[in-house]
Amino acid sequence: MSVKLSENVGNKISIVGIISNTPWQHLIDYNEEYSNIGYLDLEDGSQIVIYSKKNIKCEKKVRIKGKVIEVSGKSKRPGDTSEEVYREYQIIVEDWECFN
């Protein structure tokens, strides 16, 4: 990933990926205004959560433009009593475009 999300919390960025059909387990920060939750597979093999006002349907690559947020929480795994806090960097989508 060319853009380090952790260094851009609160900033608007542009990032390219493919809308995933296989979501991984992620922390979710429900936002009523941006209620469509999607999963973006990035070129480096990682996946991030994206939140948009409308469902994003692109057959191939998509360029996402939006604000980076940090979401944190404890593990939801059954039996995990760890107090460790996990952090993920996700995007509130303001605009997108599909391309090949």
N, CA, C and O atoms as a printed pandas DataFrame, in Angstrom:
     atom_number atom_name residue_name chain_id  residue_number  x_coord  y_coord  z_coord
0              1         N          MET        A               1    0.858   -1.158    0.000
1              2        CA          MET        A               1    0.000    0.000    0.000
2              3         C          MET        A               1    0.902    1.218    0.000
3              4         O          MET        A               1    1.758    1.343    0.876
4              5         N          SER        A               2    0.738    2.107   -0.946
5              6        CA          SER        A               2    1.602    3.274   -1.047
6              7         C          SER        A               2    1.259    4.347   -0.021
7              8         O          SER        A               2    2.132    5.118    0.375
8              9         N          VAL        A               3    0.014    4.409    0.412
9             10        CA          VAL        A               3   -0.421    5.384    1.404
10            11         C          VAL        A               3   -0.484    4.684    2.757
11            12         O          VAL        A               3   -1.154    3.660    2.895
12            13         N          LYS        A               4    0.212    5.230    3.759
13            14        CA          LYS        A               4    0.144    4.646    5.102
14            15         C          LYS        A               4   -1.077    5.223    5.803
15            16         O          LYS        A               4   -1.093    6.391    6.190
16            17         N          LEU        A               5   -2.090    4.395    5.960
17            18        CA          LEU        A               5   -3.332    4.859    6.564
18            19         C          LEU        A               5   -3.115    5.377    7.982
19            20         O          LEU        A               5   -3.717    6.377    8.374
20            21         N          SER        A               6   -2.255    4.703    8.758
21            22        CA          SER        A               6   -2.030    5.103   10.146
22            23         C          SER        A               6   -1.463    6.510   10.259
23            24         O          SER        A               6   -1.630    7.166   11.287
24            25         N          GLU        A               7   -0.800    6.974    9.219
25            26        CA          GLU        A               7   -0.221    8.322    9.227
26            27         C          GLU        A               7   -1.170    9.360    8.641
27            28         O          GLU        A               7   -0.817   10.535    8.541
28            29         N          ASN        A               8   -2.371    8.935    8.252
29            30        CA          ASN        A               8   -3.308    9.840    7.593
30            31         C          ASN        A               8   -4.674    9.909    8.259
31            32         O          ASN        A               8   -5.651   10.298    7.618
32            33         N          VAL        A               9   -4.761    9.536    9.539
33            34        CA          VAL        A               9   -6.035    9.599   10.251
34            35         C          VAL        A               9   -6.542   11.045   10.230
35            36         O          VAL        A               9   -5.832   11.976   10.609
36            37         N          GLY        A              10   -7.790   11.204    9.777
37            38        CA          GLY        A              10   -8.398   12.529    9.673
38            39         C          GLY        A              10   -8.160   13.214    8.345
39            40         O          GLY        A              10   -8.795   14.225    8.045
40            41         N          ASN        A              11   -7.247   12.674    7.541
41            42        CA          ASN        A              11   -6.935   13.261    6.234
42            43         C          ASN        A              11   -7.753   12.607    5.127
43            44         O          ASN        A              11   -8.207   11.471    5.258
44            45         N          LYS        A              12   -7.931   13.345    4.039
45            46        CA          LYS        A              12   -8.578   12.796    2.853
46            47         C          LYS        A              12   -7.496   12.220    1.958
47            48         O          LYS        A              12   -6.471   12.852    1.703
48            49         N          ILE        A              13   -7.749   10.993    1.483
49            50        CA          ILE        A              13   -6.789   10.317    0.614
50            51         C          ILE        A              13   -7.503    9.691   -0.569
51            52         O          ILE        A              13   -8.732    9.665   -0.628
52            53         N          SER        A              14   -6.721    9.187   -1.508
53            54        CA          SER        A              14   -7.209    8.421   -2.647
54            55         C          SER        A              14   -6.452    7.104   -2.638
55            56         O          SER        A              14   -5.228    7.083   -2.504
56            57         N          ILE        A              15   -7.191    5.994   -2.781
57            58        CA          ILE        A              15   -6.568    4.673   -2.745
58            59         C          ILE        A              15   -7.274    3.764   -3.754
59            60         O          ILE        A              15   -8.474    3.905   -3.991
60            61         N          VAL        A              16   -6.524    2.834   -4.344
61            62        CA          VAL        A              16   -7.058    1.944   -5.378
62            63         C          VAL        A              16   -7.127    0.517   -4.849
63            64         O          VAL        A              16   -6.231    0.062   -4.138
64            65         N          GLY        A              17   -8.200   -0.181   -5.204
65            66        CA          GLY        A              17   -8.350   -1.574   -4.822
66            67         C          GLY        A              17   -9.486   -2.221   -5.578
67            68         O          GLY        A              17   -9.979   -1.681   -6.568
68            69         N          ILE        A              18   -9.897   -3.381   -5.103
69            70        CA          ILE        A              18  -10.998   -4.137   -5.700
70            71         C          ILE        A              18  -11.996   -4.453   -4.587
71            72         O          ILE        A              18  -11.608   -4.903   -3.509
72            73         N          ILE        A              19  -13.281   -4.216   -4.853
73            74        CA          ILE        A              19  -14.309   -4.540   -3.871
74            75         C          ILE        A              19  -14.299   -6.054   -3.651
75            76         O          ILE        A              19  -14.412   -6.829   -4.600
76            77         N          SER        A              20  -14.166   -6.457   -2.402
77            78        CA          SER        A              20  -14.011   -7.879   -2.072
78            79         C          SER        A              20  -15.343   -8.609   -1.994
79            80         O          SER        A              20  -16.351   -8.052   -1.559
80            81         N          ASN        A              21  -15.327   -9.856   -2.420
81            82        CA          ASN        A              21  -16.457  -10.761   -2.243
82            83         C          ASN        A              21  -16.247  -11.656   -1.030
83            84         O          ASN        A              21  -17.139  -12.417   -0.654
84            85         N          THR        A              22  -15.055  -11.564   -0.409
85            86        CA          THR        A              22  -14.704  -12.400    0.726
86            87         C          THR        A              22  -14.209  -11.518    1.869
87            88         O          THR        A              22  -13.004  -11.316    2.024
88            89         N          PRO        A              23  -15.133  -10.995    2.665
89            90        CA          PRO        A              23  -14.707  -10.136    3.772
90            91         C          PRO        A              23  -14.000  -10.920    4.866
91            92         O          PRO        A              23  -14.402  -12.028    5.223
92            93         N          TRP        A              24  -12.931  -10.317    5.393
93            94        CA          TRP        A              24  -12.228  -10.874    6.540
94            95         C          TRP        A              24  -12.916  -10.366    7.792
95            96         O          TRP        A              24  -13.852   -9.569    7.719
96            97         N          GLN        A              25  -12.449  -10.828    8.932
97            98        CA          GLN        A              25  -12.994  -10.350   10.198
98            99         C          GLN        A              25  -12.368   -8.991   10.519
99           100         O          GLN        A              25  -11.146   -8.860   10.597
100          101         N          HIS        A              26  -13.221   -7.989   10.703
101          102        CA          HIS        A              26  -12.759   -6.625   10.977
102          103         C          HIS        A              26  -13.575   -6.016   12.100
103          104         O          HIS        A              26  -14.678   -6.464   12.412
104          105         N          LEU        A              27  -13.008   -4.989   12.694
105          106        CA          LEU        A              27  -13.766   -4.134   13.599
106          107         C          LEU        A              27  -14.699   -3.295   12.744
107          108         O          LEU        A              27  -14.336   -2.910   11.632
108          109         N          ILE        A              28  -15.885   -3.007   13.237
109          110        CA          ILE        A              28  -16.847   -2.206   12.484
110          111         C          ILE        A              28  -17.278   -1.025   13.346
111          112         O          ILE        A              28  -17.544   -1.173   14.539
112          113         N          ASP        A              29  -17.342    0.147   12.720
113          114        CA          ASP        A              29  -17.780    1.370   13.388
114          115         C          ASP        A              29  -18.986    1.887   12.613
115          116         O          ASP        A              29  -18.851    2.711   11.709
116          117         N          TYR        A              30  -20.177    1.387   12.984
117          118        CA          TYR        A              30  -21.376    1.731   12.227
118          119         C          TYR        A              30  -21.609    3.239   12.215
119          120         O          TYR        A              30  -21.518    3.910   13.242
120          121         N          ASN        A              31  -21.911    3.751   11.020
121          122        CA          ASN        A              31  -22.167    5.173   10.812
122          123         C          ASN        A              31  -23.486    5.265   10.053
123          124         O          ASN        A              31  -23.578    4.806    8.914
124          125         N          GLU        A              32  -24.504    5.851   10.671
125          126        CA          GLU        A              32  -25.832    5.891   10.055
126          127         C          GLU        A              32  -25.831    6.584    8.699
127          128         O          GLU        A              32  -26.529    6.147    7.784
128          129         N          GLU        A              33  -25.063    7.653    8.556
129          130        CA          GLU        A              33  -25.026    8.387    7.287
130          131         C          GLU        A              33  -24.290    7.595    6.202
131          132         O          GLU        A              33  -24.671    7.641    5.033
132          133         N          TYR        A              34  -23.249    6.878    6.588
133          134        CA          TYR        A              34  -22.456    6.062    5.654
134          135         C          TYR        A              34  -22.690    4.597    6.018
135          136         O          TYR        A              34  -21.780    3.910    6.483
136          137         N          SER        A              35  -23.916    4.132    5.802
137          138        CA          SER        A              35  -24.343    2.833    6.318
138          139         C          SER        A              35  -23.983    1.636    5.440
139          140         O          SER        A              35  -24.176    0.496    5.862
140          141         N          ASN        A              36  -23.470    1.861    4.240
141          142        CA          ASN        A              36  -23.052    0.751    3.383
142          143         C          ASN        A              36  -21.619    0.374    3.735
143          144         O          ASN        A              36  -20.689    1.148    3.508
144          145         N          ILE        A              37  -21.454   -0.812    4.287
145          146        CA          ILE        A              37  -20.140   -1.282    4.705
146          147         C          ILE        A              37  -19.596   -2.184    3.606
147          148         O          ILE        A              37  -20.259   -3.129    3.178
148          149         N          GLY        A              38  -18.384   -1.883    3.155
149          150        CA          GLY        A              38  -17.743   -2.677    2.123
150          151         C          GLY        A              38  -16.326   -3.041    2.532
151          152         O          GLY        A              38  -15.801   -2.539    3.526
152          153         N          TYR        A              39  -15.724   -3.913    1.757
153          154        CA          TYR        A              39  -14.385   -4.395    2.040
154          155         C          TYR        A              39  -13.558   -4.212    0.784
155          156         O          TYR        A              39  -13.945   -4.662   -0.295
156          157         N          LEU        A              40  -12.420   -3.553    0.923
157          158        CA          LEU        A              40  -11.577   -3.222   -0.223
158          159         C          LEU        A              40  -10.282   -4.005   -0.138
159          160         O          LEU        A              40   -9.513   -3.844    0.810
160          161         N          ASP        A              41  -10.033   -4.865   -1.144
161          162        CA          ASP        A              41   -8.775   -5.597   -1.238
162          163         C          ASP        A              41   -7.757   -4.690   -1.907
163          164         O          ASP        A              41   -7.991   -4.170   -2.998
164          165         N          LEU        A              42   -6.621   -4.505   -1.238
165          166        CA          LEU        A              42   -5.578   -3.629   -1.750
166          167         C          LEU        A              42   -4.511   -4.421   -2.476
167          168         O          LEU        A              42   -4.412   -5.638   -2.319
168          169         N          GLU        A              43   -3.716   -3.730   -3.270
169          170        CA          GLU        A              43   -2.705   -4.388   -4.104
170          171         C          GLU        A              43   -1.651   -5.118   -3.285
171          172         O          GLU        A              43   -1.037   -6.060   -3.786
172          173         N          ASP        A              44   -1.421   -4.705   -2.030
173          174        CA          ASP        A              44   -0.403   -5.357   -1.199
174          175         C          ASP        A              44   -0.930   -6.614   -0.508
175          176         O          ASP        A              44   -0.210   -7.230    0.278
176          177         N          GLY        A              45   -2.186   -7.004   -0.792
177          178        CA          GLY        A              45   -2.774   -8.206   -0.211
178          179         C          GLY        A              45   -3.573   -7.950    1.054
179          180         O          GLY        A              45   -4.185   -8.874    1.590
180          181         N          SER        A              46   -3.582   -6.725    1.540
181          182        CA          SER        A              46   -4.360   -6.415    2.738
182          183         C          SER        A              46   -5.795   -6.041    2.361
183          184         O          SER        A              46   -6.118   -5.873    1.185
184          185         N          GLN        A              47   -6.633   -5.917    3.363
185          186        CA          GLN        A              47   -8.032   -5.562    3.145
186          187         C          GLN        A              47   -8.430   -4.517    4.182
187          188         O          GLN        A              47   -8.040   -4.611    5.346
188          189         N          ILE        A              48   -9.204   -3.524    3.762
189          190        CA          ILE        A              48   -9.697   -2.516    4.691
190          191         C          ILE        A              48  -11.213   -2.395    4.565
191          192         O          ILE        A              48  -11.806   -2.783    3.559
192          193         N          VAL        A              49  -11.819   -1.846    5.613
193          194        CA          VAL        A              49  -13.253   -1.591    5.618
194          195         C          VAL        A              49  -13.483   -0.187    5.080
195          196         O          VAL        A              49  -12.751    0.749    5.403
196          197         N          ILE        A              50  -14.524   -0.059    4.243
197          198        CA          ILE        A              50  -14.921    1.253    3.728
198          199         C          ILE        A              50  -16.403    1.455    4.027
199          200         O          ILE        A              50  -17.187    0.505    4.019
200          201         N          TYR        A              51  -16.771    2.697    4.288
201          202        CA          TYR        A              51  -18.151    3.060    4.594
202          203         C          TYR        A              51  -18.606    4.081    3.561
203          204         O          TYR        A              51  -17.936    5.092    3.352
204          205         N          SER        A              52  -19.740    3.827    2.912
205          206        CA          SER        A              52  -20.229    4.744    1.875
206          207         C          SER        A              52  -21.728    4.975    2.028
207          208         O          SER        A              52  -22.424    4.211    2.696
208          209         N          LYS        A              53  -22.212    6.044    1.396
209          210        CA          LYS        A              53  -23.650    6.341    1.436
210          211         C          LYS        A              53  -24.422    5.387    0.535
211          212         O          LYS        A              53  -25.553    5.009    0.839
212          213         N          LYS        A              54  -23.800    5.001   -0.579
213          214        CA          LYS        A              54  -24.423    4.076   -1.525
214          215         C          LYS        A              54  -23.527    2.867   -1.699
215          216         O          LYS        A              54  -22.318    2.940   -1.476
216          217         N          ASN        A              55  -24.123    1.753   -2.100
217          218        CA          ASN        A              55  -23.369    0.538   -2.356
218          219         C          ASN        A              55  -22.439    0.749   -3.548
219          220         O          ASN        A              55  -22.864    1.245   -4.591
220          221         N          ILE        A              56  -21.189    0.377   -3.393
221          222        CA          ILE        A              56  -20.210    0.528   -4.473
222          223         C          ILE        A              56  -20.133   -0.779   -5.237
223          224         O          ILE        A              56  -19.777   -1.816   -4.676
224          225         N          LYS        A              57  -20.469   -0.730   -6.521
225          226        CA          LYS        A              57  -20.418   -1.914   -7.375
226          227         C          LYS        A              57  -19.495   -1.632   -8.544
227          228         O          LYS        A              57  -19.862   -0.912   -9.472
228          229         N          CYS        A              58  -18.306   -2.193   -8.503
229          230        CA          CYS        A              58  -17.346   -2.067   -9.591
230          231         C          CYS        A              58  -16.869   -3.467   -9.951
231          232         O          CYS        A              58  -16.544   -4.260   -9.068
232          233         N          GLU        A              59  -16.828   -3.771  -11.228
233          234        CA          GLU        A              59  -16.407   -5.094  -11.691
234          235         C          GLU        A              59  -14.915   -5.324  -11.493
235          236         O          GLU        A              59  -14.488   -6.438  -11.191
236          237         N          LYS        A              60  -14.130   -4.277  -11.661
237          238        CA          LYS        A              60  -12.668   -4.420  -11.557
238          239         C          LYS        A              60  -12.166   -3.462  -10.492
239          240         O          LYS        A              60  -12.652   -3.484   -9.361
240          241         N          LYS        A              61  -11.216   -2.634  -10.832
241          242        CA          LYS        A              61  -10.623   -1.719   -9.855
242          243         C          LYS        A              61  -11.532   -0.532   -9.565
243          244         O          LYS        A              61  -12.357   -0.124  -10.383
244          245         N          VAL        A              62  -11.339    0.003   -8.354
245          246        CA          VAL        A              62  -12.075    1.187   -7.937
246          247         C          VAL        A              62  -11.086    2.134   -7.253
247          248         O          VAL        A              62  -10.225    1.701   -6.487
248          249         N          ARG        A              63  -11.221    3.415   -7.536
249          250        CA          ARG        A              63  -10.441    4.440   -6.842
250          251         C          ARG        A              63  -11.367    5.059   -5.803
251          252         O          ARG        A              63  -12.388    5.656   -6.142
252          253         N          ILE        A              64  -11.005    4.911   -4.557
253          254        CA          ILE        A              64  -11.781    5.420   -3.432
254          255         C          ILE        A              64  -11.156    6.727   -2.966
255          256         O          ILE        A              64   -9.939    6.823   -2.810
256          257         N          LYS        A              65  -11.993    7.725   -2.748
257          258        CA          LYS        A              65  -11.529    8.988   -2.179
258          259         C          LYS        A              65  -12.329    9.225   -0.909
259          260         O          LYS        A              65  -13.559    9.176   -0.921
260          261         N          GLY        A              66  -11.626    9.483    0.185
261          262        CA          GLY        A              66  -12.340    9.699    1.433
262          263         C          GLY        A              66  -11.422    9.956    2.600
263          264         O          GLY        A              66  -10.212   10.112    2.439
264          265         N          LYS        A              67  -12.021    9.998    3.796
265          266        CA          LYS        A              67  -11.309   10.338    5.020
266          267         C          LYS        A              67  -10.949    9.079    5.798
267          268         O          LYS        A              67  -11.778    8.187    5.982
268          269         N          VAL        A              68   -9.707    9.022    6.248
269          270        CA          VAL        A              68   -9.217    7.894    7.033
270          271         C          VAL        A              68   -9.665    8.059    8.488
271          272         O          VAL        A              68   -9.533    9.129    9.083
272          273         N          ILE        A              69  -10.201    6.963    9.042
273          274        CA          ILE        A              69  -10.576    6.942   10.457
274          275         C          ILE        A              69   -9.850    5.796   11.148
275          276         O          ILE        A              69   -9.435    4.830   10.507
276          277         N          GLU        A              70   -9.704    5.916   12.460
277          278        CA          GLU        A              70   -9.145    4.831   13.261
278          279         C          GLU        A              70  -10.280    4.217   14.068
279          280         O          GLU        A              70  -11.041    4.927   14.726
280          281         N          VAL        A              71  -10.389    2.902   14.013
281          282        CA          VAL        A              71  -11.395    2.169   14.773
282          283         C          VAL        A              71  -10.636    1.253   15.727
283          284         O          VAL        A              71   -9.685    0.584   15.323
284          285         N          SER        A              72  -11.053    1.223   16.991
285          286        CA          SER        A              72  -10.366    0.364   17.950
286          287         C          SER        A              72  -11.376   -0.421   18.776
287          288         O          SER        A              72  -12.526   -0.014   18.942
288          289         N          GLY        A              73  -10.919   -1.541   19.280
289          290        CA          GLY        A              73  -11.779   -2.385   20.102
290          291         C          GLY        A              73  -11.042   -3.629   20.548
291          292         O          GLY        A              73   -9.926   -3.900   20.104
292          293         N          LYS        A              74  -11.670   -4.375   21.421
293          294        CA          LYS        A              74  -11.100   -5.629   21.916
294          295         C          LYS        A              74  -11.560   -6.779   21.039
295          296         O          LYS        A              74  -12.522   -6.653   20.281
296          297         N          SER        A              75  -10.873   -7.886   21.147
297          298        CA          SER        A              75  -11.200   -9.082   20.376
298          299         C          SER        A              75  -12.615   -9.550   20.674
299          300         O          SER        A              75  -13.090   -9.466   21.806
300          301         N          LYS        A              76  -13.282  -10.047   19.630
301          302        CA          LYS        A              76  -14.625  -10.619   19.778
302          303         C          LYS        A              76  -14.581  -12.150   19.721
303          304         O          LYS        A              76  -15.623  -12.806   19.719
304          305         N          ARG        A              77  -13.390  -12.703   19.676
305          306        CA          ARG        A              77  -13.266  -14.157   19.586
306          307         C          ARG        A              77  -13.772  -14.815   20.870
307          308         O          ARG        A              77  -13.425  -14.382   21.969
308          309         N          PRO        A              78  -14.578  -15.846   20.735
309          310        CA          PRO        A              78  -15.081  -16.555   21.921
310          311         C          PRO        A              78  -13.915  -17.067   22.773
311          312         O          PRO        A              78  -12.969  -17.664   22.259
312          313         N          GLY        A              79  -14.000  -16.826   24.061
313          314        CA          GLY        A              79  -12.978  -17.315   24.979
314          315         C          GLY        A              79  -11.760  -16.422   25.109
315          316         O          GLY        A              79  -10.918  -16.667   25.973
316          317         N          ASP        A              80  -11.636  -15.393   24.280
317          318        CA          ASP        A              80  -10.480  -14.491   24.346
318          319         C          ASP        A              80  -10.722  -13.487   25.469
319          320         O          ASP        A              80  -11.599  -12.630   25.367
320          321         N          THR        A              81   -9.948  -13.599   26.525
321          322        CA          THR        A              81  -10.095  -12.696   27.667
322          323         C          THR        A              81   -9.018  -11.618   27.683
323          324         O          THR        A              81   -8.875  -10.891   28.666
324          325         N          SER        A              82   -8.278  -11.518   26.617
325          326        CA          SER        A              82   -7.213  -10.528   26.519
326          327         C          SER        A              82   -7.775   -9.119   26.611
327          328         O          SER        A              82   -8.873   -8.852   26.123
328          329         N          GLU        A              83   -7.041   -8.239   27.221
329          330        CA          GLU        A              83   -7.434   -6.834   27.317
330          331         C          GLU        A              83   -6.787   -6.008   26.196
331          332         O          GLU        A              83   -6.917   -4.785   26.159
332          333         N          GLU        A              84   -6.098   -6.688   25.294
333          334        CA          GLU        A              84   -5.414   -5.989   24.197
334          335         C          GLU        A              84   -6.431   -5.253   23.328
335          336         O          GLU        A              84   -7.487   -5.790   22.994
336          337         N          VAL        A              85   -6.093   -4.019   22.972
337          338        CA          VAL        A              85   -6.939   -3.205   22.103
338          339         C          VAL        A              85   -6.367   -3.263   20.695
339          340         O          VAL        A              85   -5.181   -3.007   20.486
340          341         N          TYR        A              86   -7.212   -3.600   19.739
341          342        CA          TYR        A              86   -6.816   -3.681   18.335
342          343         C          TYR        A              86   -7.215   -2.393   17.635
343          344         O          TYR        A              86   -8.228   -1.781   17.976
344          345         N          ARG        A              87   -6.413   -1.983   16.650
345          346        CA          ARG        A              87   -6.702   -0.782   15.877
346          347         C          ARG        A              87   -6.714   -1.125   14.395
347          348         O          ARG        A              87   -5.879   -1.882   13.901
348          349         N          GLU        A              88   -7.676   -0.550   13.708
349          350        CA          GLU        A              88   -7.742   -0.681   12.251
350          351         C          GLU        A              88   -7.939    0.708   11.673
351          352         O          GLU        A              88   -8.513    1.592   12.310
352          353         N          TYR        A              89   -7.455    0.879   10.467
353          354        CA          TYR        A              89   -7.614    2.145    9.759
354          355         C          TYR        A              89   -8.553    1.895    8.590
355          356         O          TYR        A              89   -8.320    1.012    7.765
356          357         N          GLN        A              90   -9.602    2.675    8.533
357          358        CA          GLN        A              90  -10.676    2.465    7.580
358          359         C          GLN        A              90  -10.988    3.785    6.886
359          360         O          GLN        A              90  -10.423    4.820    7.240
360          361         N          ILE        A              91  -11.881    3.756    5.904
361          362        CA          ILE        A              91  -12.148    4.968    5.117
362          363         C          ILE        A              91  -13.642    5.256    5.030
363          364         O          ILE        A              91  -14.451    4.373    4.745
364          365         N          ILE        A              92  -13.982    6.520    5.284
365          366        CA          ILE        A              92  -15.321    7.051    5.023
366          367         C          ILE        A              92  -15.274    7.565    3.589
367          368         O          ILE        A              92  -14.569    8.533    3.301
368          369         N          VAL        A              93  -16.019    6.926    2.685
369          370        CA          VAL        A              93  -15.927    7.215    1.253
370          371         C          VAL        A              93  -16.758    8.457    0.893
371          372         O          VAL        A              93  -17.949    8.543    1.192
372          373         N          GLU        A              94  -16.090    9.403    0.246
373          374        CA          GLU        A              94  -16.771   10.602   -0.239
374          375         C          GLU        A              94  -17.047   10.517   -1.740
375          376         O          GLU        A              94  -18.006   11.110   -2.235
376          377         N          ASP        A              95  -16.208    9.780   -2.455
377          378        CA          ASP        A              95  -16.369    9.647   -3.907
378          379         C          ASP        A              95  -15.612    8.405   -4.360
379          380         O          ASP        A              95  -14.677    7.960   -3.695
380          381         N          TRP        A              96  -16.022    7.853   -5.491
381          382        CA          TRP        A              96  -15.308    6.717   -6.071
382          383         C          TRP        A              96  -15.525    6.688   -7.568
383          384         O          TRP        A              96  -16.466    7.279   -8.097
384          385         N          GLU        A              97  -14.614    5.970   -8.245
385          386        CA          GLU        A              97  -14.767    5.751   -9.683
386          387         C          GLU        A              97  -14.252    4.355  -10.028
387          388         O          GLU        A              97  -13.207    3.921   -9.545
388          389         N          CYS        A              98  -15.012    3.667  -10.874
389          390        CA          CYS        A              98  -14.631    2.357  -11.359
390          391         C          CYS        A              98  -13.742    2.516  -12.588
391          392         O          CYS        A              98  -13.934    3.434  -13.385
392          393         N          PHE        A              99  -12.762    1.611  -12.738
393          394        CA          PHE        A              99  -11.934    1.594  -13.949
394          395         C          PHE        A              99  -11.316    0.213  -14.098
395          396         O          PHE        A              99  -11.441   -0.626  -13.206
396          397         N          ASN        A             100  -10.654   -0.024  -15.215
397          398        CA          ASN        A             100  -10.017   -1.339  -15.484
398          399         C          ASN        A             100   -8.607   -1.371  -14.997
399          400         O          ASN        A             100   -7.927   -2.387  -15.139
